[in-house]
């Protein structure tokens, strides 16, 4: 596949990350960092009745990490900790070549051009890893 790694869709998502303000008193927070490139994503989560009710983020990542954070945040509210963990696991398996289909999360097929670029995978996973961890912690309270 010859699709460009950084295309217009990815750059548009990277420039329009929702929930860019941290939550003032979150139920849980998780920060993940990529040792490969130094990208860092912090996700705050609030939950009500086992569902994400609020998201806040601090995203310091490359365009791929920013686009991934944008997709995660755009669809996280209303999800359960289990749904976030499933999305994280599917994304990890897909990027590793252990799953043929893109994850069952809206928009993640945008990263098809990144599949051969293994050094970029950690940045793409950061927001989903942080959100799943924070939601699990918040749900356990």
C-alpha positions in Angstrom: 0.0 0.0 0.0 1.3 3.4 -1.0 -1.0 5.6 1.0 0.9 8.5 2.7 1.5 8.0 6.4 0.5 11.6 7.3 -2.5 12.3 5.2 -5.2 15.1 5.3 -7.6 13.0 7.4 -4.9 12.3 10.1 -3.8 15.9 10.1 -7.4 17.1 10.4 -8.0 14.8 13.4 -4.7 15.8 15.0 -5.8 19.5 14.8 -9.2 18.9 16.3 -8.7 16.9 19.5 -11.9 17.0 21.7 -11.7 17.3 25.5 -8.3 19.0 25.6 -8.8 20.4 29.0 -7.9 18.2 32.0 -10.8 17.4 34.4 -10.6 19.3 37.7 -11.3 16.3 39.9 -11.3 13.1 37.8 -12.3 9.7 39.2 -9.0 8.4 37.7 -6.1 9.5 35.6 -3.5 7.6 33.5 -0.5 8.8 31.7 1.2 6.8 29.0 4.5 7.6 27.2 6.1 6.1 24.2 9.8 5.4 24.9 10.4 5.2 21.1 9.4 8.8 20.3 8.6 10.5 23.6 5.0 11.0 22.8 2.9 11.4 26.0 -0.9 11.3 26.6 -2.6 11.9 29.9 -6.3 10.9 30.2 -8.7 11.8 33.0 -11.9 9.8 33.3 -15.1 10.4 35.2 -17.7 7.6 35.3 -21.3 7.4 36.3 -23.1 4.0 36.6 -20.2 2.2 35.0 -20.0 4.4 31.9 -17.6 7.2 31.0 -19.3 10.5 31.7 -16.3 12.8 31.2 -12.9 12.8 29.5 -10.1 15.3 29.8 -6.7 15.0 28.1 -3.3 16.4 27.8 -1.8 15.2 24.5 1.9 15.8 23.6 2.4 13.5 20.7 3.1 13.3 17.0 0.3 13.7 14.5 -0.5 10.0 14.6 -0.8 10.0 18.4 -2.9 13.2 18.3 -5.2 11.7 15.7 -5.6 8.5 17.7 -6.4 10.6 20.9 -8.9 12.5 18.9 -10.7 9.3 17.7 -10.6 7.8 21.2 -12.0 10.9 22.9 -14.7 11.5 20.3 -16.3 8.1 21.1 -15.4 7.4 24.7 -18.3 9.1 26.5 -20.9 6.5 27.3 -18.5 3.6 27.0 -17.8 1.1 29.7 -14.3 0.2 31.0 -14.7 -3.1 29.3 -15.4 -1.5 25.9 -12.3 0.7 26.3 -10.2 -2.3 27.2 -11.6 -4.2 24.2 -10.8 -1.3 21.9 -7.2 -1.1 23.3 -6.7 -4.9 22.9 -8.1 -4.9 19.3 -5.9 -1.9 18.4 -2.8 -3.6 19.8 -3.5 -6.9 18.1 -4.3 -5.2 14.7 -1.1 -3.1 14.8 0.9 -6.2 15.7 -0.6 -8.1 12.7 -2.5 -10.5 15.0 -5.9 -9.3 13.8 -6.8 -8.8 10.1 -9.7 -6.3 10.6 -9.3 -2.9 12.1 -10.6 -2.5 15.6 -14.3 -2.1 16.1 -13.9 1.6 17.1 -15.1 4.3 14.7 -12.4 5.7 12.4 -9.3 3.6 13.4 -9.0 2.2 9.8 -7.4 5.6 9.1 -4.2 4.1 10.4 -4.0 1.4 7.7 -1.0 3.3 6.2 0.8 3.1 9.6 0.7 -0.7 9.8 4.1 -1.3 8.2 5.6 1.5 10.4 6.1 -0.4 13.7 8.0 2.5 15.3 4.8 4.6 15.1 2.5 2.0 16.8 3.3 2.9 20.4 2.1 6.5 19.7 -1.1 5.3 18.1 -1.9 3.1 21.1 -1.2 5.7 23.9 -4.6 7.3 24.2 -6.4 3.9 24.2 -4.0 2.5 26.7 -4.4 5.5 29.1 -8.2 5.6 28.7 -8.6 1.9 29.3 -6.4 2.0 32.4 -8.1 5.1 33.8 -11.6 3.7 33.2 -10.7 0.4 34.9 -9.4 2.3 37.9 -12.4 4.6 38.0 -14.8 1.7 37.6 -13.1 -0.2 40.5 -13.9 2.7 42.9 
